[in-house]
Amino acid sequence: MKKSKVITLAVGAVIVLALVIGYRLFGPLVGAKVEQHVVRIDLTRNQVAANGPLPGDVGLYAKELACQQKIPTPGFIRR
């Protein structure tokens, strides 16, 4: 191997090592900022689990649920 290839590999290894160390040190800080952002935009626990609010008008779901709760049957057939 030539001397320049050895130097290139050593510099590449140092850069990769520096990136890994930076990720390990600053990764938790980035994660904490993301959690603070989620709290700031007022997402519920269900919306966080779904990776954000559902798109569109979800008022129809509430209407259907209210209508279904007025019906005395369980919504499925018991055998």
trRosetta pair geometry for C-beta under 8 A, 3 or more apart (Angstrom, degrees):
i j d omega theta_ij theta_ji phi_ij phi_ji
1 5 5.0 -112 -175 76 99 128
1 6 5.8 109 126 -53 123 93
2 5 5.0 97 61 4 81 101
2 6 7.3 -146 97 -4 45 87
3 6 5.7 -56 -153 35 36 113
3 7 6.4 34 152 -18 68 106
4 7 5.7 -53 -147 38 34 111
4 8 6.2 37 152 -22 66 106
5 8 5.5 -52 -145 37 32 114
5 9 6.3 32 155 -17 65 105
6 9 5.9 -55 -148 38 29 109
6 10 6.3 29 153 -19 64 108
7 10 5.7 -56 -146 37 31 112
7 11 6.3 29 156 -17 66 106
8 11 5.9 -54 -145 37 28 108
8 12 6.3 30 154 -19 63 108
9 12 5.6 -55 -146 38 31 113
9 13 6.3 33 155 -21 65 105
10 13 5.7 -53 -148 35 30 112
10 14 6.5 31 153 -19 63 105
11 14 5.7 -54 -149 36 33 112
11 15 6.4 34 152 -20 65 105
12 15 5.7 -54 -148 35 32 111
12 16 6.4 29 155 -16 66 106
13 16 5.8 -54 -146 38 31 109
13 17 6.2 33 154 -19 65 108
14 17 5.6 -54 -145 39 30 113
14 18 6.3 33 154 -21 64 105
15 18 5.7 -53 -148 35 30 111
15 19 6.5 30 153 -19 63 105
16 19 5.7 -54 -149 36 32 112
16 20 6.4 33 153 -19 65 105
17 20 5.8 -53 -147 35 32 111
17 21 6.3 30 155 -17 65 107
18 21 5.8 -55 -146 39 31 111
18 22 6.2 32 154 -19 64 108
19 22 5.7 -55 -145 38 30 112
19 23 6.3 32 155 -20 65 106
20 23 5.8 -54 -148 36 30 111
20 24 6.3 27 155 -16 64 107
21 24 5.8 -57 -147 39 30 109
21 25 6.2 22 157 -15 65 111
22 25 5.9 -61 -142 41 28 106
22 26 5.8 -14 174 16 68 115
23 26 6.8 -71 -125 54 19 82
23 27 5.2 41 172 -53 62 111
24 27 6.2 -26 -120 7 16 119
26 29 5.1 -52 -161 37 62 118
26 30 6.3 62 145 -23 81 99
27 30 5.9 -58 -152 35 33 108
27 31 6.4 31 154 -17 67 107
28 31 5.5 -54 -146 39 36 114
28 32 6.3 39 156 -22 68 103
29 32 5.8 -52 -149 34 31 111
29 33 6.6 32 152 -19 63 104
30 33 5.7 -53 -152 34 34 112
30 34 6.6 36 150 -21 65 103
31 34 5.7 -52 -151 32 34 112
31 35 6.6 33 152 -17 65 104
32 35 5.7 -53 -150 37 34 111
32 36 6.4 36 151 -19 66 104
33 36 5.6 -52 -148 36 34 113
33 37 6.4 38 151 -23 65 103
34 37 5.6 -53 -151 33 33 113
34 38 6.6 35 151 -21 64 101
35 38 5.7 -49 -150 32 35 113
35 39 6.6 33 152 -16 65 103
36 39 5.7 -54 -151 37 34 111
36 40 6.2 37 151 -25 66 107
37 40 5.5 -53 -146 34 32 114
37 41 6.6 16 161 -8 66 106
38 41 6.5 -66 -149 41 27 97
38 43 5.4 -61 -172 35 83 123
38 48 6.0 63 -173 -107 137 110
39 42 7.7 31 174 -73 37 38
39 43 8.0 -87 -87 36 24 81
43 47 4.1 -130 -168 94 95 124
43 48 5.2 121 121 -58 124 79
43 52 7.0 -88 -118 -126 137 39
43 53 6.7 -136 -121 -52 93 83
44 47 4.7 96 50 8 74 102
44 48 7.1 -133 96 -5 40 86
45 48 5.6 -52 -149 34 33 113
45 49 6.4 34 152 -19 65 105
46 49 5.6 -53 -149 36 33 112
46 50 6.3 20 154 -8 66 110
47 50 5.7 -61 -143 47 33 104
47 52 6.1 -32 177 167 91 16
47 53 5.0 -12 -137 -81 126 57
47 54 7.7 -114 -113 -18 86 68
48 51 7.6 33 -177 -79 31 26
50 53 7.8 68 86 -115 121 12
50 54 6.7 -21 133 -65 155 79
54 58 5.3 80 81 -67 128 134
57 60 6.7 82 116 -10 95 93
58 61 5.1 -21 178 17 80 119
58 62 7.3 84 130 -17 76 92
59 62 5.6 -52 -160 34 47 112
59 63 6.5 47 146 -19 72 103
60 63 5.5 -53 -149 36 38 113
60 64 6.3 36 154 -18 69 105
61 64 5.9 -55 -147 38 31 109
61 65 6.2 31 155 -20 65 108
62 65 5.7 -54 -145 37 30 112
62 66 6.3 31 156 -19 64 106
63 66 5.9 -56 -148 36 29 110
63 67 6.3 27 154 -17 64 108
64 67 5.7 -56 -146 38 31 111
64 68 6.1 30 156 -19 66 109
65 68 5.7 -56 -143 38 29 110
65 69 6.3 30 157 -22 64 107
66 69 5.9 -55 -147 33 28 111
66 70 7.0 32 153 -23 60 103
67 70 6.0 -56 -160 26 34 113
67 71 7.4 32 147 -22 63 101
68 71 5.9 -52 -159 25 41 112
68 75 6.4 34 -169 -91 115 124
71 75 7.5 108 88 -70 125 78
74 78 7.0 64 40 -38 139 107
